[in-house]
């Protein structure tokens, strides 16, 4: 019998689907390899330093990051993290290390506090992404939310319950918020959430950290579309969107409920503005704008539908044109590197890293060792 393999690239992971005799089996290859890296790293530290004391091996790991902390602030970027891990013989596996990095970048800042990484690796502090049990629970919650406008309804619900505005809720409030969005948890599952998201043990959970874990990330294509839309709506180029700008730019005429006659355009605009749960005089940052689209991205099946949604939602100062070129860094078999650009139209709308490599090989790049897709 034949087995067919298809590869999807999403949220910094390869998800490989194996079809054998009509049955489908899926597993996140990079996530599994990232778990393996963590196990191997601890074994390497013991082998290298001859230590069986976790405190000492953890300190040896922490010190190995210091030389790569360019500004001495206790944090490393993704590239600095990859270079630091190369010292421990983890090389030519940037994609796997990127998954490890994002597991421990719990605040989604784009930099990693390496002391926290070391403590999390040895289980001294709870890291949601480092726990298989927590990851599987969050996936189940995410799948339940997917059928209901992604995670956006949950975010709105939780923020509405935050009466003192400090961005924190207790466990019972998290349970109530999830329940109102159709997600029922067992007592053990609620304990898991409390353990991994109540980071300082005071009985309260950060709404932003919890929702960030559930929403995950969106691919480069969707990210660039959202950023382009943000620039169009930010008419005074202040770096933030006021509610006045949002009202003027928001298109309600194509909303399904307006088309059906169920609601007026004004009612849809008002409902959309209220969903941000912010004071009227506050501005919406690019990160908040991006987070909004991460929340609803789960419920949108493909990039084409996502692109259509973004373009139809806003009245741009000029047409929102998707980025045309995709920069790719090629590492050749001899170790040399070069950066090339691929026209977006040359690839399918839901392109993958593998499809980019195939395209490059067809263009004559035969000695590719690996590629890395860069931000446009």
C-alpha positions, 0 to 999 in steps of 0.5 A, spaced: 500 500 500 502 507 498 503 512 504 502 519 502 505 525 505 503 532 505 506 538 509 503 544 512 507 550 515 503 554 520 505 557 527 513 555 526 511 548 526 511 543 520 505 539 521 506 532 517 500 528 515 501 521 513 495 518 509 495 510 509 490 506 507 485 512 507 487 513 514 490 520 517 495 520 522 498 527 524 503 530 529 507 536 530 514 534 528 518 540 530 514 540 536 516 533 538 523 535 536 523 541 540 521 537 546 527 532 544 532 538 544 530 540 551 532 533 554 538 532 550 541 539 552 540 537 560 544 530 558 549 534 554 550 539 560 551 533 565 556 530 560 560 536 559 560 538 566 560 532 570 555 534 574 549 531 577 546 537 581 541 541 577 542 547 581 550 547 578 548 544 571 542 550 571 548 555 573 552 552 567 547 553 562 545 560 564 553 562 564 553 560 557 548 565 555 552 571 558 557 571 552 551 572 547 547 577 551 549 583 547 546 589 551 547 585 558 540 586 560 539 578 561 535 577 555 537 574 548 534 575 541 532 569 537 538 569 533 542 570 539 539 564 542 540 560 536 548 562 536 548 560 544 545 553 543 550 552 537 555 552 543 552 546 546 552 542 539 545 544 536 547 546 529 543 546 523 536 546 526 534 553 526 526 551 525 527 547 531 530 552 536 525 557 534 520 553 537 524 552 543 525 559 543 517 561 543 515 556 548 519 560 553 518 567 550 511 567 554 510 574 554 511 574 546 516 580 547 521 577 541 526 576 546 528 571 551 530 572 559 535 566 559 535 565 567 527 564 566 529 559 560 534 555 565 529 555 571 523 553 566 527 547 563 529 544 570 521 545 572 523 551 577 517 555 574 511 553 570 512 554 562 505 553 559 509 551 552 514 546 555 508 542 558 505 537 554 499 536 558 498 544 558 499 544 550 494 539 549 489 542 554 490 549 550 489 545 543 483 542 546 480 549 548 482 552 542 479 547 537 472 549 541 473 556 540 475 555 533 467 554 531 465 561 535 469 567 532 476 564 534 478 566 541 476 573 540 469 572 544 473 569 550 478 575 550 472 580 550 469 576 555 475 576 560 476 583 559 469 585 561 470 581 567 476 585 569 473 590 573 479 593 576 482 593 569 489 590 572 489 585 566 488 579 572 483 574 573 482 569 578 481 561 577 473 561 578 473 567 573 477 564 568 472 558 568 466 562 568 469 566 562 471 559 558 464 556 560 460 562 557 464 561 550 462 553 550 468 550 553 467 546 559 473 544 564 474 539 569 477 540 576 483 537 574 484 541 567 482 548 571 488 546 576 493 545 570 491 552 568 492 555 575 499 551 575 501 554 569 498 561 568 498 563 575 506 565 575 507 568 581 502 564 585 497 569 588 491 566 585 490 570 579 492 569 571 494 574 566 489 575 561 494 577 556 498 571 557 493 566 557 489 569 551 496 569 547 497 562 548 490 560 546 491 564 540 498 562 538 501 566 532 499 567 525 503 566 519 508 571 515 502 572 510 497 574 514 501 578 519 503 583 513 496 583 511 494 586 518 500 591 518 498 594 511 491 595 514 494 598 520 498 603 516 492 605 512 487 606 518 492 610 522 491 616 517 495 621 521 501 616 522 501 617 529 503 609 530 496 608 534 489 608 531 484 612 535 477 610 535 475 616 530 480 613 525 477 606 526 470 609 525 471 613 519 475 607 516 471 601 518 466 598 512 460 595 515 456 595 508 459 588 507 458 585 513 453 579 513 448 582 518 448 588 514 447 585 507 441 580 510 438 586 514 438 584 521 443 590 523 444 597 520 451 599 519 451 604 525 449 598 529 455 593 527 460 599 527 458 600 534 458 593 536 465 593 533 468 599 537 465 596 544 469 590 542 475 593 544 474 594 551 478 601 551 477 608 554 474 612 548 480 617 548 485 611 548 489 609 541 490 602 539 497 600 538 499 595 532 500 590 537 493 590 539 491 590 532 495 584 530 492 581 536 485 582 534 486 578 528 490 573 531 484 572 535 479 571 529 484 568 525 483 561 528 476 561 525 478 563 518 480 557 514 485 559 509 490 565 507 485 567 501 479 568 505 483 572 511 486 577 505 479 578 503 476 579 510 482 584 511 481 588 505 473 588 505 473 591 513 477 597 512 476 603 507 484 604 505 487 611 503 490 607 498 488 599 496 491 594 500 496 590 496 499 584 499 507 584 499 509 582 492 516 579 494 518 574 499 525 574 502 529 567 503 536 566 505 539 560 502 544 556 506 548 552 500 551 545 501 558 549 502 556 553 507 555 560 504 549 564 504 545 568 500 538 572 500 534 572 494 527 574 493 521 570 490 515 574 487 509 572 491 505 570 485 510 565 483 507 561 489 500 558 491 496 562 496 497 557 502 505 556 500 509 552 505 517 552 506 517 546 502 514 549 496 518 555 496 524 550 496 521 546 491 520 553 487 528 555 488 530 548 486 526 549 479 530 555 478 536 552 478 538 552 486 540 545 486 545 545 492 540 548 497 542 545 504 537 549 508 532 555 507 530 560 512 524 565 510 525 572 512 520 578 514 518 582 508 
